[in-house]
Amino acid sequence: MRITELIATLKTTANAGAEKALAACGSLPAGISKAAAYRQYGRTNIDRWLKENLIAFTNKHFDRQKLSQIAAASNRVTYLPVAER
């Protein structure tokens, strides 16, 4: 394993652990607003995930855990590079 892969794995693990701890103590709400999701994951990603029905926008919020799972997964099936658009 390269050092860059190790660093990426450690960052992902640390972020997941921090989110889990904050959610367990009640400091992190279960939902995230559309504006906050756009800032965190990017407007194009959120719009693409909505179009592909990977996420649902209910009660003016997205499920925070579902968003992080989708962002971590390889869901680039419909993604095209700029040259191919």
Backbone as a chain_set.jsonl record, in Angstrom:
{"seq": "MRITELIATLKTTANAGAEKALAACGSLPAGISKAAAYRQYGRTNIDRWLKENLIAFTNKHFDRQKLSQIAAASNRVTYLPVAER", "coords": {"N": [[0.852, -1.178, 0.0], [0.596, 2.143, -0.897], [1.87, 5.235, 0.44], [0.174, 7.404, -0.021], [-2.28, 6.157, -0.431], [-2.632, 5.039, 2.088], [-2.832, 7.365, 3.639], [-5.21, 8.468, 2.603], [-7.021, 6.463, 3.364], [-6.804, 6.59, 6.161], [-7.769, 9.203, 6.604], [-10.433, 8.952, 5.743], [-11.36, 7.042, 7.563], [-11.012, 8.418, 9.989], [-12.787, 10.594, 9.637], [-15.226, 9.201, 9.41], [-15.37, 8.013, 11.934], [-15.482, 10.3, 13.565], [-17.916, 11.441, 12.715], [-19.662, 9.403, 13.513], [-19.317, 9.43, 16.302], [-20.191, 12.048, 16.92], [-22.849, 11.857, 16.078], [-23.778, 9.928, 17.843], [-23.721, 11.23, 20.307], [-25.574, 13.136, 19.896], [-24.975, 15.6, 18.797], [-24.801, 15.947, 16.099], [-27.072, 16.454, 13.627], [-29.509, 14.234, 12.112], [-30.415, 14.823, 9.586], [-29.629, 16.783, 6.637], [-29.576, 19.948, 5.15], [-30.559, 21.038, 1.834], [-28.97, 23.085, 0.79], [-26.683, 22.915, 2.417], [-25.847, 20.363, 1.705], [-25.225, 20.783, -0.979], [-23.001, 22.497, -0.65], [-21.211, 20.792, 0.688], [-20.946, 18.408, -0.867], [-21.086, 19.166, -3.509], [-22.888, 20.746, -6.108], [-23.388, 19.573, -8.637], [-22.96, 16.841, -8.166], [-24.96, 16.242, -6.221], [-27.295, 16.894, -7.656], [-27.066, 15.023, -9.728], [-27.21, 12.612, -8.285], [-29.788, 12.813, -7.308], [-31.209, 12.74, -9.713], [-30.609, 10.155, -10.552], [-31.961, 8.747, -8.691], [-30.661, 7.929, -6.35], [-30.644, 9.159, -3.93], [-33.064, 10.68, -1.739], [-35.066, 13.554, -1.302], [-36.522, 14.476, 1.44], [-38.879, 15.982, 3.62], [-37.612, 18.489, 3.508], [-34.949, 17.863, 3.866], [-31.934, 15.898, 3.496], [-30.896, 12.547, 4.148], [-28.234, 12.29, 6.236], [-26.403, 10.169, 6.678], [-26.921, 8.452, 4.528], [-26.157, 10.094, 2.39], [-23.373, 10.329, 2.86], [-22.623, 7.683, 2.488], [-23.234, 7.286, -0.216], [-21.522, 9.159, -1.374], [-19.071, 8.025, -0.734], [-19.132, 5.668, -2.137], [-18.46, 4.116, -5.303], [-19.972, 5.591, -7.712], [-20.017, 6.355, -10.361], [-21.188, 5.674, -12.799], [-22.799, 6.961, -14.715], [-21.281, 9.137, -15.2], [-19.517, 11.313, -17.269], [-16.502, 12.255, -18.857], [-15.394, 15.626, -19.578], [-14.673, 15.881, -22.271], [-16.276, 13.991, -23.525], [-18.88, 14.794, -23.245]], "CA": [[0.0, 0.0, 0.0], [1.362, 3.38, -0.974], [1.64, 6.19, 1.526], [-0.993, 8.227, -0.343], [-3.463, 5.33, -0.17], [-2.746, 4.942, 3.54], [-3.311, 8.66, 4.123], [-6.623, 8.579, 2.232], [-7.766, 5.529, 4.211], [-6.836, 7.131, 7.521], [-8.669, 10.363, 6.606], [-11.799, 8.443, 5.649], [-11.674, 6.394, 8.833], [-11.134, 9.451, 11.018], [-14.033, 11.319, 9.395], [-16.346, 8.315, 9.742], [-15.398, 7.895, 13.394], [-15.93, 11.571, 14.13], [-19.353, 11.558, 12.45], [-20.362, 8.418, 14.341], [-19.276, 9.918, 17.677], [-21.062, 13.219, 17.015], [-24.232, 11.4, 15.959], [-24.119, 9.186, 19.062], [-23.956, 12.14, 21.427], [-26.667, 14.017, 19.542], [-24.5, 16.893, 18.306], [-24.909, 15.976, 14.646], [-28.438, 16.092, 13.237], [-29.615, 13.129, 11.152], [-30.686, 15.379, 8.267], [-28.802, 17.882, 6.151], [-30.354, 20.748, 4.207], [-30.108, 20.966, 0.437], [-27.875, 24.047, 0.622], [-25.501, 22.351, 3.065], [-25.415, 19.23, 0.877], [-24.564, 21.374, -2.15], [-21.69, 22.991, -0.233], [-20.342, 19.712, 1.108], [-20.721, 17.385, -1.885], [-21.102, 19.76, -4.837], [-24.218, 20.822, -6.72], [-23.538, 18.612, -9.733], [-23.098, 15.497, -7.595], [-26.285, 16.108, -5.588], [-28.302, 16.858, -8.72], [-26.937, 13.745, -10.441], [-27.716, 11.558, -7.406], [-31.252, 12.944, -7.302], [-31.687, 12.293, -11.021], [-30.444, 8.71, -10.606], [-32.744, 8.203, -7.569], [-29.812, 7.352, -5.316], [-31.045, 9.811, -2.685], [-34.388, 11.298, -1.761], [-35.17, 14.806, -0.559], [-37.763, 14.39, 2.206], [-39.029, 16.935, 4.729], [-36.626, 19.548, 3.304], [-33.635, 17.394, 4.303], [-31.38, 14.638, 3.031], [-30.356, 11.706, 5.214], [-26.785, 12.542, 6.272], [-25.682, 8.91, 6.562], [-27.088, 7.969, 3.153], [-25.314, 10.939, 1.539], [-21.965, 9.977, 3.018], [-22.423, 6.374, 1.871], [-23.244, 7.465, -1.667], [-20.301, 9.876, -1.743], [-17.935, 7.122, -0.597], [-19.247, 4.578, -3.112], [-18.112, 4.418, -6.687], [-21.247, 5.696, -8.414], [-19.719, 7.155, -11.548], [-21.637, 4.948, -13.987], [-23.293, 7.897, -15.715], [-20.365, 10.268, -15.29], [-18.745, 11.397, -18.508], [-15.506, 13.323, -18.876], [-15.792, 16.821, -20.322], [-14.479, 15.657, -23.706], [-17.308, 13.107, -24.039], [-20.232, 15.345, -23.025]], "C": [[0.899, 1.243, 0.0], [0.995, 4.297, 0.182], [0.416, 7.054, 1.247], [-2.289, 7.462, -0.116], [-3.712, 5.195, 1.322], [-3.299, 6.23, 4.135], [-4.802, 8.828, 3.822], [-7.49, 7.669, 3.097], [-7.887, 6.054, 5.631], [-7.762, 8.342, 7.628], [-10.127, 9.919, 6.582], [-12.238, 7.82, 6.962], [-11.87, 7.417, 9.945], [-12.433, 10.236, 10.858], [-15.248, 10.478, 9.765], [-16.481, 8.162, 11.25], [-15.903, 9.157, 14.069], [-17.427, 11.759, 13.919], [-20.156, 10.613, 13.325], [-20.414, 8.886, 15.798], [-20.202, 11.117, 17.865], [-22.539, 12.824, 16.921], [-24.675, 10.682, 17.226], [-24.42, 10.11, 20.236], [-25.03, 13.178, 21.104], [-26.252, 15.379, 19.02], [-24.649, 17.054, 16.802], [-26.32, 15.561, 14.25], [-28.439, 15.008, 12.162], [-29.82, 13.635, 9.734], [-29.746, 16.516, 7.932], [-29.622, 18.631, 5.105], [-29.768, 20.642, 2.803], [-28.924, 21.902, 0.205], [-26.578, 23.514, 1.236], [-24.953, 21.163, 2.271], [-24.706, 19.724, -0.372], [-23.15, 21.84, -1.786], [-20.72, 21.839, 0.042], [-19.979, 18.752, -0.028], [-20.704, 17.922, -3.313], [-22.475, 19.663, -5.486], [-24.4, 19.764, -7.803], [-23.692, 17.19, -9.218], [-24.479, 15.29, -7.003], [-27.367, 16.021, -6.659], [-28.262, 15.545, -9.494], [-27.494, 12.598, -9.593], [-29.235, 11.612, -7.305], [-31.842, 12.406, -8.601], [-31.638, 10.77, -11.137], [-31.212, 7.989, -9.494], [-31.886, 7.466, -6.548], [-30.138, 7.929, -3.951], [-32.433, 10.404, -2.857], [-34.37, 12.534, -0.871], [-36.514, 14.799, 0.154], [-37.734, 15.371, 3.365], [-37.953, 18.022, 4.704], [-35.23, 19.169, 3.793], [-33.241, 16.12, 3.566], [-30.928, 13.856, 4.258], [-28.832, 11.81, 5.157], [-25.991, 11.257, 6.06], [-25.753, 8.364, 5.138], [-26.215, 8.782, 2.189], [-23.842, 10.554, 1.651], [-21.668, 8.608, 2.416], [-22.355, 6.481, 0.353], [-21.964, 8.154, -2.126], [-19.081, 8.957, -1.677], [-17.95, 6.007, -1.634], [-18.799, 5.038, -4.492], [-19.392, 4.426, -7.504], [-21.093, 6.536, -9.683], [-20.152, 6.471, -12.837], [-22.07, 5.915, -15.072], [-22.387, 9.114, -15.902], [-19.586, 10.207, -16.594], [-17.7, 12.499, -18.372], [-15.977, 14.48, -19.776], [-15.683, 16.591, -21.83], [-15.595, 14.827, -24.322], [-18.719, 13.643, -23.872], [-20.802, 15.931, -24.272]], "O": [[1.83, 1.359, 0.796], [-0.052, 4.149, 0.812], [-0.311, 7.406, 2.176], [-3.282, 8.033, 0.335], [-4.856, 5.232, 1.774], [-4.14, 6.191, 5.033], [-5.566, 9.274, 4.678], [-8.578, 8.064, 3.515], [-8.955, 5.97, 6.238], [-8.464, 8.497, 8.627], [-10.956, 10.452, 7.32], [-13.358, 8.045, 7.419], [-12.792, 7.294, 10.751], [-13.109, 10.514, 11.848], [-16.195, 10.984, 10.367], [-17.592, 8.181, 11.78], [-16.664, 9.09, 15.034], [-18.134, 12.187, 14.832], [-21.218, 10.982, 13.826], [-21.447, 8.751, 16.454], [-20.921, 11.194, 18.861], [-23.381, 13.398, 17.611], [-25.826, 10.814, 17.64], [-25.277, 9.805, 21.065], [-25.36, 14.01, 21.949], [-27.108, 16.24, 18.818], [-24.625, 18.173, 16.289], [-26.724, 14.428, 14.511], [-27.484, 14.882, 11.395], [-29.444, 12.959, 8.777], [-29.145, 17.131, 8.812], [-30.285, 18.013, 4.272], [-28.629, 20.212, 2.618], [-27.981, 21.547, -0.502], [-25.505, 23.647, 0.646], [-23.739, 20.98, 2.177], [-23.697, 19.15, -0.782], [-22.207, 21.598, -2.54], [-19.548, 21.906, -0.329], [-18.827, 18.33, -0.137], [-20.338, 17.195, -4.237], [-23.137, 18.627, -5.419], [-25.451, 19.128, -7.878], [-24.469, 16.412, -9.771], [-25.11, 14.264, -7.258], [-28.255, 15.173, -6.579], [-29.306, 15.013, -9.873], [-28.17, 11.712, -10.115], [-29.892, 10.574, -7.225], [-32.852, 11.703, -8.588], [-32.518, 10.162, -11.746], [-31.128, 6.767, -9.369], [-32.334, 6.489, -5.948], [-29.935, 7.273, -2.929], [-32.91, 10.603, -3.974], [-33.733, 12.547, 0.182], [-37.541, 15.086, -0.461], [-36.702, 15.567, 4.008], [-37.446, 18.426, 5.751], [-34.419, 20.043, 4.099], [-34.089, 15.37, 3.082], [-30.614, 14.445, 5.292], [-28.216, 11.46, 4.15], [-25.001, 11.262, 5.329], [-24.758, 7.871, 4.607], [-25.606, 8.221, 1.278], [-23.145, 10.465, 0.641], [-20.577, 8.39, 1.889], [-21.519, 5.842, -0.286], [-21.386, 7.78, -3.146], [-18.158, 9.097, -2.479], [-16.901, 5.46, -1.974], [-18.774, 6.234, -4.783], [-19.85, 3.372, -7.945], [-21.968, 7.337, -10.015], [-19.526, 6.68, -13.877], [-21.741, 5.712, -16.241], [-22.704, 10.014, -16.679], [-19.06, 9.158, -16.966], [-17.991, 13.563, -17.826], [-16.853, 14.306, -20.623], [-16.529, 17.069, -22.586], [-15.846, 14.939, -25.522], [-19.671, 13.004, -24.318], [-21.926, 16.434, -24.259]]}, "num_chains": 1, "name": "protein.A"}
